[in-house]
Amino acid sequence: MTLVDRYLRAVRDHLPRAEQDDIINELADSLHSRIEDEASTRGRPLLETEEAAILKEFGHPMAVAARYRNDERSVTFGRRLIGPELFPTYMKVLGVNVAITLLVAVIALIAGGGPLLSTIYGGLVPIAIQLTIVTAVFVFIDWRFVRDPDGWDPRKVASMGPDVDFSTVDGIARQLIGPAYPRLVKVTTSILEIGLLAVALTAWLTFGMPDRIGFLAPGPGWRDLFVAVTVVIVLSLLTPVVTLVRPTWTRFRVAAHVLVDVASITIGAVSLSLGSWVVLADPATATPDMVGLVELVNGIVRVSIAGTIVLTAITGALELRRLVRMLRP
């Protein structure tokens, strides 16, 4: 496959399906005419570096596809921060994050029964944080890879195929980084997971199951599930370790994530049914303030577990769909 063919396939990934053939045929004619004219001028076939220079003049595949989509929406504050190449994906990612945050806030309001204003404030803060982070990531991608002529190499651009969803950050990263992306992400993610889970396991075992914490003691929602939570953390830690050693075992990694998600949801549901994560160590000497603090702590834990179950169910469903697609012949 020639350099031009790979470039055209990469452009095709970002075009509306109904218009892909017509647009690619038009673009192919334009590119081949330009290359033939240049070769005629030089009196010889063009070198790969010379073809790459022509492709750079045409622009990054995402930028070319955006011109054909006739979608000029962008994020602009004085100057354009996120261009039309990335704007549709930016809105989708931001919309998903905001929707999940609002869902968790509604569940917290229903389960916790707290004041409406405090719940709204608790939802607006993470939305503002997500808006800032997601916008900053897309601004960097737009500046570093799409706008910067030195940020991409036509010789490394290739189509990722129909199974890659280019409406996601993951899909964009696959094309920007190239064929090395899958292994790079697996190794980097595995190292981060090992570090975080090792810290979590160490903290969990160090804190352990104390007899009491001041005037508080572990309740059934904590005490009865301590061993089960420990087992799930250990299983979660083994998954990135295996992935780091065998990065090609994609099905294993996805299946392990699904298993851990199901186990986490089950533990969370059982914990909610048990309730009382902390209790009074000595009820006979308890004051009204102590009783109120116990109720407050249990309420916060209840809302946190409910929100975690929702988020885990969403990620688990996505991983399960991915596993099913992998297992299809």
VOLODO-679221 format. One record per residue (C-alpha): y, z, x; residue in one letter; residue number from 1. Coordinates in Angstrom, 1 decimal. Layout:
BEGIN
north,up,east,res,n
Y,Z,X,a,NUM
...
This chain:
BEGIN
north,up,east,res,n
0.0,0.0,0.0,m,1
3.4,-1.0,1.4,t,2
6.4,1.2,1.9,l,3
8.1,-0.6,-1.0,v,4
5.1,-0.1,-3.3,d,5
5.1,3.6,-2.6,r,6
8.8,3.8,-3.3,y,7
8.5,2.0,-6.6,l,8
5.6,4.3,-7.7,r,9
7.8,7.3,-6.8,a,10
10.6,6.0,-9.0,v,11
8.2,5.3,-11.8,r,12
7.2,9.0,-12.0,d,13
10.7,9.9,-13.2,h,14
11.1,7.1,-15.8,l,15
10.5,7.2,-19.5,p,16
6.9,6.0,-20.1,r,17
8.0,3.3,-22.6,a,18
10.4,1.7,-20.2,e,19
8.5,2.1,-16.9,q,20
7.0,-1.4,-16.6,d,21
10.2,-3.3,-17.4,d,22
12.4,-1.1,-15.1,i,23
9.9,-1.2,-12.2,i,24
9.6,-5.0,-12.4,n,25
13.4,-5.4,-12.3,e,26
13.8,-3.0,-9.4,l,27
10.9,-4.6,-7.5,a,28
12.5,-8.0,-7.8,d,29
15.8,-6.6,-6.5,s,30
14.2,-4.8,-3.6,l,31
12.0,-7.8,-2.5,h,32
15.0,-10.1,-2.7,s,33
17.0,-7.8,-0.5,r,34
14.2,-7.5,2.0,i,35
13.6,-11.3,2.0,e,36
17.3,-12.0,2.6,d,37
17.4,-9.5,5.4,e,38
14.3,-10.9,7.0,a,39
15.7,-14.4,6.7,s,40
18.9,-13.4,8.4,t,41
16.9,-11.7,11.3,r,42
14.5,-14.6,11.5,g,43
11.4,-12.3,11.5,r,44
9.6,-9.8,9.2,p,45
11.4,-6.5,8.9,l,46
10.1,-3.4,10.7,l,47
9.1,-0.4,8.7,e,48
12.2,1.5,9.9,t,49
14.4,-1.4,8.7,e,50
12.7,-1.5,5.3,e,51
13.2,2.3,5.1,a,52
16.9,1.8,5.8,a,53
17.2,-0.6,2.9,i,54
15.4,1.9,0.6,l,55
17.8,4.6,1.7,k,56
20.7,2.5,0.5,e,57
19.0,2.2,-2.9,f,58
18.8,6.0,-3.0,g,59
16.3,8.7,-3.6,h,60
13.7,7.8,-6.3,p,61
15.0,10.5,-8.6,m,62
18.6,9.2,-8.2,a,63
17.4,5.6,-8.9,v,64
15.5,6.7,-12.0,a,65
18.5,8.7,-13.3,a,66
20.7,5.6,-13.1,r,67
18.2,3.7,-15.3,y,68
17.9,6.6,-17.8,r,69
21.6,6.3,-18.5,n,70
21.8,10.1,-18.7,d,71
25.0,11.3,-17.0,e,72
24.8,15.0,-18.0,r,73
25.5,17.3,-15.1,s,74
26.7,20.7,-14.1,v,75
30.3,20.5,-12.8,t,76
32.6,23.3,-11.6,f,77
35.5,21.5,-9.9,g,78
32.9,19.2,-8.3,r,79
29.4,18.2,-9.4,r,80
26.9,20.9,-8.5,l,81
23.8,19.5,-10.3,i,82
23.6,15.8,-10.9,g,83
21.9,13.8,-13.7,p,84
18.8,13.4,-11.4,e,85
17.9,17.1,-11.8,l,86
19.8,18.1,-15.0,f,87
17.0,17.5,-17.5,p,88
14.6,19.6,-15.4,t,89
17.2,22.2,-14.8,y,90
17.8,22.7,-18.6,m,91
14.0,22.9,-19.3,k,92
13.4,25.5,-16.6,v,93
16.4,27.5,-17.7,l,94
15.4,27.2,-21.4,g,95
11.9,28.5,-20.7,v,96
13.2,31.5,-18.8,n,97
15.7,32.4,-21.4,v,98
13.2,32.1,-24.2,a,99
10.7,34.4,-22.5,i,100
13.4,36.9,-21.8,t,101
14.5,36.9,-25.5,l,102
10.9,37.3,-26.6,l,103
10.4,40.3,-24.4,v,104
13.7,41.8,-25.7,a,105
12.6,41.4,-29.3,v,106
9.2,43.0,-28.6,i,107
11.0,45.8,-26.8,a,108
13.2,46.3,-29.8,l,109
10.3,46.4,-32.2,i,110
8.0,48.5,-30.1,a,111
10.5,50.9,-28.6,g,112
12.7,51.3,-31.7,g,113
15.7,51.8,-29.4,g,114
19.4,51.2,-30.2,p,115
20.3,47.6,-30.9,l,116
23.2,47.4,-28.5,l,117
21.2,48.8,-25.6,s,118
18.4,46.3,-26.2,t,119
20.9,43.4,-26.4,i,120
22.5,44.6,-23.1,y,121
19.0,44.9,-21.6,g,122
18.3,41.3,-22.5,g,123
21.7,39.8,-21.4,l,124
21.4,41.2,-17.9,v,125
18.2,39.5,-16.9,p,126
19.4,36.3,-18.6,i,127
22.5,36.4,-16.5,a,128
20.4,37.0,-13.4,i,129
18.0,34.1,-14.2,q,130
20.9,31.8,-14.9,l,131
22.4,32.6,-11.5,t,132
19.1,32.2,-9.6,i,133
17.9,29.1,-11.3,v,134
21.3,27.4,-11.0,t,135
21.5,28.3,-7.3,a,136
18.0,26.9,-6.6,v,137
18.9,23.6,-8.3,f,138
22.3,23.3,-6.6,v,139
20.5,23.7,-3.2,f,140
17.9,21.1,-4.1,i,141
20.6,18.7,-5.3,d,142
22.7,19.2,-2.2,w,143
19.9,19.3,0.4,r,144
17.4,16.7,-0.8,f,145
19.0,14.4,-3.4,v,146
22.6,14.0,-2.2,r,147
22.1,14.3,1.5,d,148
21.1,10.9,2.9,p,149
19.3,12.7,5.8,d,150
17.5,15.0,3.4,g,151
14.7,12.6,2.7,w,152
12.6,10.0,4.4,d,153
11.5,6.8,2.5,p,154
8.4,6.7,4.7,r,155
7.2,10.0,3.3,k,156
8.0,9.4,-0.3,v,157
4.9,8.8,-2.5,a,158
3.8,9.0,-6.1,s,159
2.2,12.2,-7.0,m,160
0.2,10.6,-9.8,g,161
0.1,11.2,-13.6,p,162
-1.2,14.7,-13.4,d,163
2.1,16.1,-11.8,v,164
4.7,17.2,-14.3,d,165
8.1,16.1,-12.8,f,166
9.9,18.1,-15.5,s,167
9.2,21.3,-13.5,t,168
10.4,22.6,-10.2,v,169
6.9,22.4,-8.9,d,170
6.7,18.7,-9.6,g,171
10.1,18.0,-7.9,i,172
9.0,20.0,-4.9,a,173
5.8,18.0,-4.6,r,174
7.8,14.8,-4.3,q,175
10.5,16.1,-2.0,l,176
8.1,17.7,0.5,i,177
5.4,15.1,0.2,g,178
1.6,15.2,0.7,p,179
1.8,18.4,2.7,a,180
3.2,20.3,-0.3,y,181
-0.1,21.5,-1.9,p,182
-1.4,23.1,1.3,r,183
2.0,24.5,2.3,l,184
2.5,26.1,-1.1,v,185
-1.1,27.6,-1.1,k,186
-0.7,29.1,2.3,v,187
2.8,30.5,1.7,t,188
2.0,31.8,-1.7,t,189
-1.2,33.4,-0.4,s,190
0.6,35.2,2.4,i,191
3.2,36.5,-0.1,l,192
0.6,37.6,-2.6,e,193
-1.4,39.4,0.0,i,194
1.7,41.3,1.2,g,195
2.9,42.3,-2.2,l,196
-0.5,43.3,-3.5,l,197
-1.3,45.2,-0.4,a,198
1.9,47.2,-0.9,v,199
1.1,47.7,-4.6,a,200
-2.5,48.9,-3.9,l,201
-1.3,51.3,-1.1,t,202
1.4,52.8,-3.4,a,203
-1.1,53.1,-6.3,w,204
-3.7,54.8,-4.2,l,205
-1.2,57.0,-2.4,t,206
0.4,58.2,-5.7,f,207
-3.1,58.5,-7.1,g,208
-3.9,60.9,-9.9,m,209
-1.8,64.0,-9.3,p,210
-2.6,67.2,-11.2,d,211
1.1,67.4,-12.2,r,212
4.5,66.1,-11.4,i,213
6.9,68.9,-12.0,g,214
6.4,69.9,-15.6,f,215
4.6,66.6,-16.4,l,216
0.9,65.6,-16.0,a,217
-0.9,62.3,-16.3,p,218
-1.8,61.4,-19.9,g,219
-4.8,59.5,-21.3,p,220
-2.9,56.1,-21.1,g,221
-2.7,56.7,-17.3,w,222
-5.6,58.9,-16.4,r,223
-8.4,57.1,-18.3,d,224
-7.5,53.7,-16.9,l,225
-6.8,54.6,-13.2,f,226
-10.1,53.2,-11.9,v,227
-9.9,50.0,-14.0,a,228
-6.3,49.3,-12.7,v,229
-7.5,49.9,-9.1,t,230
-10.4,47.4,-9.6,v,231
-8.0,44.7,-11.0,v,232
-5.6,45.2,-8.1,i,233
-8.4,44.8,-5.6,v,234
-9.7,41.6,-7.3,l,235
-6.1,40.3,-7.3,s,236
-5.9,40.9,-3.6,l,237
-9.2,39.1,-2.9,l,238
-8.0,35.9,-4.6,t,239
-5.2,35.0,-2.1,p,240
-7.4,36.1,0.8,v,241
-10.0,33.6,-0.2,v,242
-7.3,31.0,-0.8,t,243
-5.9,31.5,2.6,l,244
-9.3,30.9,4.2,v,245
-10.3,28.1,1.8,r,246
-7.1,26.5,0.5,p,247
-9.1,23.6,-1.0,t,248
-10.9,25.9,-3.5,w,249
-8.3,25.2,-6.2,t,250
-10.7,25.8,-9.1,r,251
-11.7,29.2,-7.7,f,252
-8.0,30.3,-7.4,r,253
-7.1,29.2,-10.9,v,254
-10.3,30.7,-12.4,a,255
-9.6,34.0,-10.6,a,256
-6.1,34.1,-11.9,h,257
-7.3,33.5,-15.4,v,258
-9.9,36.4,-15.0,l,259
-7.3,38.8,-13.6,v,260
-4.8,37.9,-16.4,d,261
-7.5,38.5,-19.1,v,262
-8.4,41.9,-17.4,a,263
-4.8,42.9,-17.2,s,264
-4.1,42.1,-20.9,i,265
-7.2,44.0,-21.9,t,266
-6.2,47.1,-19.8,i,267
-2.7,46.9,-21.2,g,268
-3.9,46.8,-24.8,a,269
-6.3,49.7,-24.2,v,270
-3.5,51.6,-22.6,s,271
-1.2,51.0,-25.6,l,272
-3.9,52.2,-27.9,s,273
-4.3,55.4,-25.9,l,274
-0.6,56.1,-25.5,g,275
0.8,59.2,-23.9,s,276
1.1,58.2,-20.2,w,277
2.6,61.5,-19.4,v,278
2.2,64.8,-21.1,v,279
3.5,68.3,-20.7,l,280
1.6,70.2,-18.0,a,281
2.2,73.5,-19.7,d,282
3.1,73.0,-23.4,p,283
3.5,76.7,-23.9,a,284
6.6,76.9,-21.7,t,285
8.1,73.6,-22.7,a,286
11.8,73.3,-23.7,t,287
13.2,70.8,-26.2,p,288
14.7,68.9,-23.2,d,289
11.3,68.6,-21.6,m,290
9.7,67.3,-24.8,v,291
12.5,64.8,-25.1,g,292
12.0,63.6,-21.6,l,293
8.3,63.1,-22.2,v,294
9.0,61.0,-25.2,e,295
11.6,59.0,-23.3,l,296
9.2,58.2,-20.4,v,297
6.4,57.3,-22.8,n,298
8.7,55.0,-24.7,g,299
9.9,53.2,-21.6,i,300
6.3,52.7,-20.4,v,301
5.2,51.5,-23.8,r,302
7.9,48.8,-23.9,v,303
7.2,47.8,-20.3,s,304
3.5,47.4,-21.0,i,305
4.2,45.4,-24.2,a,306
6.5,43.0,-22.3,g,307
4.0,42.7,-19.4,t,308
1.2,41.7,-21.9,i,309
3.4,39.0,-23.3,v,310
4.3,37.5,-19.9,l,311
0.7,37.8,-18.7,t,312
-0.5,36.0,-21.8,a,313
1.9,33.1,-21.3,i,314
0.9,32.7,-17.6,t,315
-2.8,33.1,-18.4,g,316
-2.6,30.4,-21.1,a,317
-1.0,28.0,-18.6,l,318
-3.6,28.8,-16.0,e,319
-6.4,28.4,-18.5,l,320
-5.1,25.0,-19.6,r,321
-4.9,24.0,-15.9,r,322
-8.5,25.1,-15.4,l,323
-9.7,23.2,-18.4,v,324
-8.0,20.0,-17.1,r,325
-9.7,20.5,-13.7,m,326
-13.1,20.9,-15.3,l,327
-12.9,17.7,-17.3,r,328
-14.9,14.9,-15.9,p,329
